[in-house]
Amino acid sequence: MAKQQSLKKNTVMAVGLSSSDKVFHLVCSFWLILSGILVFYPLFYVVICSFSSTDAVLSGKVFLWPVDFHLNAYRGVFRHALLRSGFFNSLFYVAGGTVVAVSLVLLAAYPLSRRDLTDRRFFQTFFVITMFFSGGLIPSYLLMRDLHLIGSRWALIIGAGFSCYNMIIVKTWFQSSLPSGLLDAAHIDGCGDLQFFFRFALPLSTPVIAVMVLFNAVGIWNSYFGAMLYLTRPETYSFQQVLRDLLFIASAPQELLVQMDPTEISTRLDLMTQLRYAVLIVGALPMMLLYPFIQKYFIRGMMIGSLKE
């Protein structure tokens, strides 16, 4: 019965549209379809090029479907030792760095969200100052050197361990989503602050935790500058760093290429020409697979404070 009433209501609304409304809806639909094609086709083109032969791609024969379909490019990606090790290294850096970063943000945000925290204003000011003034690149490198982390995988995991901006987002979530009465009731039942944090605050904060996981995972996965600074052994390189080294040959100035081994230049250029599209797909796939699992939490977390019931 409810479905029939809804269908009848929608039919009446559709019949009642004026000519100008119909034109407006038609223009909006056309624009959305066109925008979708403009966004989707470049991604689709990369996919079909990754399954096509190099000669077909370079000659411009690839347009709507793969030409000379094969999987040689993907086989080449995982046969290349540095690309293969870099891919699994990046997964390790993302997993470790995300756990460390999200844990530190949660442990800092929850106490600052409590109005009974001693010297709360001082700590808030201290954290905010770090958003505008930082030590800089050289002090950060010297700190890593003094900690004996240069060349170690832990440099990337610890180096991106805390974000004040993310901490403020999580603090705002705790303040707006955890009723003060819940803490009072927990205290009456004998629940301590640490117990309340793990048994109540964290389970009720799944959306914002999902947002932090996505923010940190994408940031660590796409980063290469930190790896370029701190990693010294090829077997520890991240996936993005390996790609950067391969692309450097293709974009390097002529005066630098003259000083390099011609055989190495030729090998890297041929490799990059053959693997460029497959590498893009492999590089984007982990984050594309991660997002659907946390999409519903991501939307709820990003909408915090936008609506009032």
C-alpha positions as CSV (number, residue, x, y, z in Angstrom):
1,M,0.0,0.0,0.0
2,A,2.8,2.4,0.9
3,K,4.6,1.6,-2.3
4,Q,1.5,2.3,-4.4
5,Q,1.0,5.7,-2.6
6,S,4.6,6.6,-3.2
7,L,4.4,5.6,-6.9
8,K,1.2,7.6,-7.3
9,K,2.8,10.6,-5.6
10,N,5.8,10.5,-7.9
11,T,3.6,10.1,-10.9
12,V,1.6,13.2,-10.0
13,M,4.8,15.2,-9.4
14,A,6.1,14.1,-12.8
15,V,2.9,15.0,-14.6
16,G,2.8,18.4,-12.7
17,L,6.2,19.6,-14.0
18,S,6.1,22.7,-16.0
19,S,7.8,23.1,-19.3
20,S,10.6,25.1,-17.8
21,D,11.1,22.5,-15.1
22,K,11.3,19.7,-17.7
23,V,13.9,21.7,-19.7
24,F,15.9,22.3,-16.5
25,H,15.9,18.6,-15.6
26,L,16.9,17.7,-19.1
27,V,19.8,20.2,-19.0
28,C,20.9,18.9,-15.6
29,S,20.7,15.3,-16.7
30,F,22.7,16.0,-19.9
31,W,25.3,17.9,-17.9
32,L,25.7,15.1,-15.3
33,I,26.0,12.5,-18.0
34,L,28.6,14.6,-19.8
35,S,30.5,15.2,-16.6
36,G,30.4,11.5,-15.7
37,I,31.9,10.6,-19.1
38,L,34.6,13.2,-18.8
39,V,35.6,11.8,-15.4
40,F,35.2,8.2,-16.3
41,Y,36.8,8.0,-19.7
42,P,40.4,8.9,-18.7
43,L,40.3,6.1,-16.0
44,F,38.8,3.7,-18.5
45,Y,41.4,4.7,-21.1
46,V,44.2,3.9,-18.6
47,V,42.7,0.4,-18.0
48,I,42.3,-0.5,-21.6
49,C,45.8,0.8,-22.4
50,S,47.2,-1.4,-19.7
51,F,45.8,-4.5,-21.5
52,S,46.9,-3.3,-25.0
53,S,50.3,-3.7,-26.7
54,T,52.8,-0.9,-26.5
55,D,52.8,-0.4,-30.3
56,A,49.1,0.0,-30.4
57,V,49.1,2.6,-27.6
58,L,51.9,4.6,-29.1
59,S,50.3,4.5,-32.6
60,G,47.0,5.8,-31.1
61,K,44.9,2.7,-32.0
62,V,43.5,2.3,-28.5
63,F,40.2,4.2,-28.1
64,L,37.3,2.2,-26.7
65,W,38.6,-1.3,-26.2
66,P,42.0,-3.0,-25.8
67,V,44.0,-3.7,-28.9
68,D,46.1,-6.9,-29.0
69,F,44.9,-7.9,-25.5
70,H,47.5,-9.3,-23.2
71,L,48.6,-9.3,-19.6
72,N,52.3,-8.8,-20.3
73,A,52.4,-5.4,-18.6
74,Y,51.0,-6.7,-15.3
75,R,53.4,-9.7,-15.5
76,G,56.2,-7.2,-16.0
77,V,55.2,-5.1,-13.0
78,F,55.4,-8.1,-10.6
79,R,58.5,-9.5,-12.3
80,H,60.3,-6.3,-11.8
81,A,62.1,-6.8,-8.4
82,L,62.0,-3.2,-7.2
83,L,58.3,-2.6,-8.2
84,R,57.3,-5.9,-6.5
85,S,59.2,-5.2,-3.3
86,G,58.1,-1.5,-3.4
87,F,54.5,-2.5,-3.6
88,F,54.7,-4.7,-0.5
89,N,56.9,-2.2,1.3
90,S,54.2,0.5,0.7
91,L,51.5,-1.9,2.1
92,F,53.6,-2.3,5.2
93,Y,54.2,1.5,5.6
94,V,50.5,2.2,5.1
95,A,49.5,-0.4,7.7
96,G,52.1,0.5,10.3
97,G,51.9,4.3,9.7
98,T,48.1,4.3,9.8
99,V,48.0,2.3,13.1
100,V,50.5,4.6,14.7
101,A,49.0,7.9,13.4
102,V,45.4,7.0,14.3
103,S,46.4,5.7,17.7
104,L,48.3,8.9,18.6
105,V,45.5,11.2,17.3
106,L,42.9,9.4,19.4
107,L,45.0,9.4,22.5
108,A,45.6,13.2,22.1
109,A,42.1,14.1,21.0
110,Y,40.1,12.4,23.7
111,P,41.8,14.2,26.7
112,L,41.5,17.5,25.0
113,S,37.8,17.0,24.4
114,R,37.3,16.7,28.2
115,R,36.4,20.0,29.8
116,D,37.8,18.7,33.2
117,L,41.3,18.3,31.8
118,T,43.8,20.4,33.8
119,D,45.5,23.1,31.8
120,R,43.4,22.2,28.8
121,R,43.7,25.6,27.2
122,F,47.5,25.5,27.4
123,F,47.7,22.1,25.6
124,Q,45.2,23.3,22.9
125,T,47.3,26.4,22.2
126,F,50.5,24.3,22.2
127,F,49.1,21.9,19.5
128,V,47.6,24.7,17.4
129,I,51.0,26.6,17.4
130,T,52.6,23.5,15.8
131,M,50.2,23.9,12.8
132,F,51.8,27.3,12.0
133,F,55.4,26.8,13.0
134,S,57.4,23.6,12.4
135,G,61.0,22.8,12.8
136,G,61.4,22.4,9.1
137,L,63.0,19.8,6.8
138,I,66.6,19.9,8.1
139,P,65.7,19.6,11.9
140,S,63.4,16.7,11.0
141,Y,66.2,14.9,9.2
142,L,68.7,15.6,12.0
143,L,66.1,14.2,14.5
144,M,65.8,11.0,12.4
145,R,69.6,10.8,12.2
146,D,70.0,11.1,16.0
147,L,67.3,8.4,16.5
148,H,69.3,6.2,14.2
149,L,66.3,5.8,11.8
150,I,68.0,6.8,8.6
151,G,67.8,3.8,6.2
152,S,65.2,2.2,8.5
153,R,61.6,1.4,7.6
154,W,60.5,2.9,10.9
155,A,61.5,6.3,9.7
156,L,58.4,6.4,7.4
157,I,56.1,4.9,10.1
158,I,57.2,7.2,12.9
159,G,57.9,10.2,10.7
160,A,54.2,10.7,9.8
161,G,52.9,9.7,13.3
162,F,50.8,12.7,14.2
163,S,48.7,15.4,12.5
164,C,47.4,18.3,14.6
165,Y,44.7,19.0,12.0
166,N,43.3,15.4,12.2
167,M,43.5,15.6,16.0
168,I,41.2,18.7,16.0
169,I,38.7,16.9,13.8
170,V,38.6,13.9,16.2
171,K,38.4,16.2,19.2
172,T,35.4,17.9,17.7
173,W,33.8,14.5,17.1
174,F,34.3,13.5,20.8
175,Q,32.9,16.8,22.0
176,S,29.8,16.7,19.8
177,S,29.0,13.0,19.8
178,L,29.8,11.8,23.4
179,P,27.1,13.0,25.8
180,S,28.5,14.2,29.1
181,G,25.8,12.2,30.9
182,L,27.2,9.0,29.5
183,L,30.5,9.7,31.3
184,D,28.8,10.6,34.5
185,A,26.7,7.4,34.4
186,A,29.9,5.4,33.7
187,H,31.6,7.0,36.7
188,I,28.7,6.2,38.9
189,D,28.9,2.6,37.9
190,G,32.6,2.6,38.8
191,C,34.1,2.9,35.3
192,G,37.4,4.7,35.2
193,D,38.6,7.1,32.5
194,L,40.7,4.6,30.7
195,Q,37.9,2.0,30.7
196,F,35.5,4.6,29.4
197,F,37.8,5.5,26.6
198,F,38.2,1.9,25.3
199,R,34.7,0.5,26.1
200,F,32.6,3.6,25.2
201,A,34.4,6.4,23.4
202,L,36.2,4.2,20.8
203,P,33.2,2.0,19.8
204,L,31.0,5.1,19.4
205,S,33.7,6.8,17.3
206,T,33.8,4.3,14.4
207,P,32.9,6.9,11.7
208,V,35.6,9.4,12.6
209,I,38.2,6.6,13.0
210,A,37.3,5.4,9.5
211,V,37.9,8.9,8.2
212,M,41.3,9.1,9.9
213,V,42.2,5.6,8.5
214,L,41.4,6.8,5.0
215,F,43.2,10.1,5.3
216,N,46.4,8.5,6.7
217,A,46.4,5.5,4.4
218,V,46.0,7.6,1.2
219,G,48.6,10.1,2.4
220,I,51.2,7.5,3.2
221,W,50.5,5.5,0.1
222,N,50.9,8.5,-2.2
223,S,54.0,9.9,-0.4
224,Y,57.4,9.5,-1.8
225,F,59.4,12.5,-0.5
226,G,59.9,11.1,3.0
227,A,61.1,7.8,1.5
228,M,63.5,9.7,-0.8
229,L,65.0,11.4,2.3
230,Y,65.2,8.6,4.8
231,L,65.5,5.3,2.9
232,T,68.9,4.4,1.6
233,R,68.6,0.7,0.5
234,P,66.6,-0.2,-2.6
235,E,65.0,-3.2,-0.9
236,T,63.2,-0.7,1.5
237,Y,62.0,1.7,-1.2
238,S,58.3,2.4,-1.3
239,F,56.2,1.9,-4.5
240,Q,55.9,5.6,-5.2
241,Q,59.7,6.1,-4.8
242,V,60.4,3.3,-7.3
243,L,58.0,5.0,-9.8
244,R,59.7,8.3,-9.2
245,D,63.1,6.8,-10.0
246,L,61.7,5.3,-13.2
247,L,60.0,8.5,-14.3
248,F,63.1,10.6,-13.5
249,I,64.8,9.1,-16.5
250,A,62.0,10.0,-18.8
251,S,61.8,13.6,-17.6
252,A,65.4,14.3,-16.8
253,P,67.2,17.2,-18.6
254,Q,69.5,16.4,-21.5
255,E,72.6,17.6,-19.6
256,L,71.9,15.0,-16.9
257,L,71.2,12.2,-19.3
258,V,74.6,12.7,-21.0
259,Q,76.3,11.9,-17.7
260,M,74.4,8.6,-17.2
261,D,74.9,5.1,-18.7
262,P,73.2,5.0,-22.1
263,T,72.3,1.3,-21.6
264,E,70.5,2.1,-18.3
265,I,68.7,5.0,-19.9
266,S,67.4,2.8,-22.7
267,T,66.4,0.0,-20.3
268,R,64.4,2.3,-18.0
269,L,62.7,4.2,-20.9
270,D,61.6,0.9,-22.5
271,L,60.4,-0.4,-19.1
272,M,58.4,2.7,-18.4
273,T,56.9,2.8,-21.9
274,Q,55.8,-0.8,-21.5
275,L,54.6,-0.7,-17.9
276,R,53.3,2.9,-17.3
277,Y,49.6,2.2,-17.5
278,A,49.7,-1.1,-15.6
279,V,51.8,0.6,-12.9
280,L,49.1,3.3,-12.6
281,I,46.4,0.7,-12.1
282,V,48.4,-1.3,-9.6
283,G,49.3,1.9,-7.7
284,A,45.7,3.1,-7.4
285,L,44.1,-0.3,-6.8
286,P,44.8,-0.7,-3.0
287,M,43.2,2.7,-2.1
288,M,40.3,2.0,-4.5
289,L,39.7,-1.3,-2.8
290,L,39.9,0.3,0.7
291,Y,37.3,3.1,0.1
292,P,34.2,0.9,-0.5
293,F,34.6,-0.8,2.9
294,I,34.7,2.5,4.9
295,Q,32.5,4.6,2.6
296,K,29.4,4.6,4.9
297,Y,31.6,5.5,7.9
298,F,33.5,8.1,5.8
299,I,30.3,9.9,4.9
300,R,29.0,10.0,8.5
301,G,32.4,11.2,9.7
302,M,32.7,14.0,7.2
303,M,29.1,15.2,7.9
304,I,29.9,15.8,11.6
305,G,28.4,19.1,12.7
306,S,26.7,19.9,9.4
307,L,23.2,19.0,10.6
308,K,21.4,19.6,13.9
309,E,18.5,17.4,14.9
